[in-house]
């Protein structure tokens, strides 16, 4: 099990709320991201996956995030997103239990490219 000392990053999970319908005047009402859950986590970025060309970042960056398993954490889906270290990450794989008691979960993340 991961010790509490490794869970140093504040991770804020968000879920898309609203329908993106129309308001009472017929104007487009965009859906908004609302906070779902805030936990401590261990973000592990995959090294060497990004390139800088002409002053901008190219290609997606992959990472895994380990968090403690809770009743709310197991409801996280690939439709949600997470904000950590000031970056917004798309969830590419739903939580996977790393132990039999589901006390530690690992989530696949990606940022950059067309995921933001």
N, C-alpha and C positions, 0 to 999 in steps of 0.2 A: 504494500500500500504506500502511496505517496504521503510523505510526512507533511505536516502543515507548513513547514518552512519552504517547501517547493511551490506552494500555491501563493505566489506573490503578486500576480497581476489582477487588477480589477476588471472583470468582464461583465458587460451589460448586454443582455440578450433582449432583442426587440422583435415584436410581431406586427405585421401589417394590420392596421385596424381601419374600419370603415369600408365602404363598398366601392368608393370611387364613382358614385352616381351623380345626381344633379341636386342642386339646392333648390329652394322654393322659387327662385327666379329663372330656373332653367340653365344656370351656369354649371360648368363641370366642377364637381366637388372631388378633389383629389384625395385618395386614401393617404393616411399618415402612419408612420411607424410609432408604436407606443412601447414603453418599457415593459418587459415581461418578468425579468429576473436579473438580479445583480449578485454575482458570486465571485469568490477568489478562484483563480485558475493558474495553470502552468502552460504558457504558450510556447510552442516549439516550432520555430520557422525552419523550413527546409532550406539549407544553404545552396547558393549558386543557381537559383532558379530565375532570377531577374536580371535583365540587361538594361543598361542606360544607353540610349542612342539619340542623338540630336537633342540632348538635354531633357529627355523625358523617359519615364519608366515604360518598358515594354514587357509584355508577357505577364501571366498571372504568377502570383507567389502563393505557394501552398504551405500549410502549417497544420499542426494538431493542437488541440486544447484539451487539457485534462482538468476536470472539475469533480467536486464531490457529488455523489449520487443523492438526489433528493426526489421527493414526489413530484415537484414542479420541474426539475431538471430533465426527467425522463419524458416530459411532454414536448421537448424541443424538437422541431422538425426542420427539414431542408428549406421550408418556406420562410423560416425566421432568419435573422442575421445577428451578428455580435459586434459590439464596439469594444476594442481593446487596444491599448497603447495609442489612442487617438486615431486609429484606422477602423474602417468598417469592413468586416469580413463576411462573405457569403458562406453559409453552411452547406458543404457538399456531401457530408455523410452524417446521418443522425447518430445520436449517442450510442456508443457500444460499451457494454460493461466490461471492465478489465479484471474483475474478480467475481466469484460466485455470489457474493452478498450484494453486488451492485453498489458498492460504496464509492467506487471511482469510475468515472465515465470518460471516454475519449471521443472527441468530435473532430471531424475533418473540416478544414477551413480553406478558403481561397479568396484572394483580393487581387485587384489589378485586372487588366483586360476588360472584358465586358461584364464583370460580375458586380460592379459597384452601381 
